[in-house]
């Protein structure tokens, strides 16, 4: 693993930075010389290596390559150039080595450096217990092989944390469970029939379960913030916007008739897209335009045939099975959370700040830009930036620790990701998106996300290992079917036109 990481990182750098000059491209068949650098087997070097801890999960490596190995690499490169070089007055393959060494001095020096670095790093990866998680920070331009004496270079590299793997088999886990009841089936059946129902205007005050059509005006500190027109809202205990919730909505709206209004204060979510409004209190006014009630179809033979079931009993059986699958999903999510908490509770090791910061920097930059656009002062931005960074870093650290622990479990359990595993996942993604599986795979290979998918599958298999050996204590699981919440696909911090524009931008990016 270390060998692959070192080789991959150096190969990337050499391809980008250590190219031969135009003159050599003309005179030397680069495909057969530079292209094979470091691939041929060569005798082991007598390397002198020192590895020191210089921070959390970070090592400082010093490597000394003996002069004999450098001279041997030099001779090999000169011989290869001599075979291909075209020099006036000489036939190809008959140019004296001394002339080749002088004529292509710079290019040969670069090739020798590349070859020596590649070979020494490969040997280092094989012989040391380094387990890098990032490319070594080698500054290739500053590295120069001396004309006399040994060659020394050094670099820092981030490595996987060293930790004692906690016990992950036989964990005691609370498993939420619930038998699907007739009451739940009835509640879901009501929601199912609503899809085929029709709203009928009523000349009566609104009650729980009714629908009101309203214009919503939202203000902040007396200034208009958003206006949502002609939206249908079902009267439920909780009204959930994209960025805020209003508890007791049914009590606020109860008894309202067409032409009347109701008002309420609510708090913007701390996860709202509009950073400047997070945690702020806003005032909402609901101008009711009409009140309607849902008339659902009768479960008669005509309707049952329409939806493709043989009988009401068959429909209820299908709903029962679907609710059972929902219980299994909730179980798995709850168990996974507990497993990750238990196997990382002793993970008190530190992670490199650079590694953590890289994961959150892009999102943080985006939020700072939004704060600047919202008109915050530099001091206000700094205060909010620190808060955001602290929370983001905590979440990222936890996610990284979970990754390292699961990766260690996968290593111990010899967990592999097969082509069949990948095909199953890609096929599922294709079905959800309505795309060709080959096209999705090609996209993932092109953007590098195929490696992320492999890592996710590997981690999931590691979690399954923990699941299979766990001891479960069954605890009650609340019903998944509830009529408590009415959710609106609207934000109270931006207008419908702004939301539509954002959606248009997202669609354009997807194209």
Secondary structure, 3 states (H helix, E strand, C coil): CHHHHHHHHHHHHHHHHCCCCHHHHHHCCCCCCHHHCCCCCCCCCCCEEEEEEEECCEEEEEEEECHHHHHHHHHHHHHHHHHHCCCCCCCCCCCCHHHHHHHCHHHHHHHHHHHHHHHHHHHHHHHCCCCECCCCCCCHHHCCCCCCCCEEEEEEEEECCCCCCCCCCCCEEEEEECCCCHHHHHHHHHHHHHCCCEEEECCCCCCCCCEEEEEEEEEECCEEEEEEEEEEEECCCEEECCCEEEECHHHHHCCCCCCCEEEEEEEECCCCCCHHHCCCEEEEEEEEEEEEEEECCCCCHHHHHHHCCCCHHHHHHHHHHHHHHHHHHHHHHHHHHHHHHHHHCCCCCCCCHHHHHHHHHHHHHHHHHHHHHCCCCHHHHHHHHHHHHHHHHHHHHHHHHHHHHHHHHHHHCCCCCCHHHHHHHHHHHHHHHCCCHHHHHHHHHHHCHHHHHHHHHHHHHHHHHHHHHCEEEEEECCCCCCCCEEECCCCCCCCHHHHHHHHHHHHHHHC
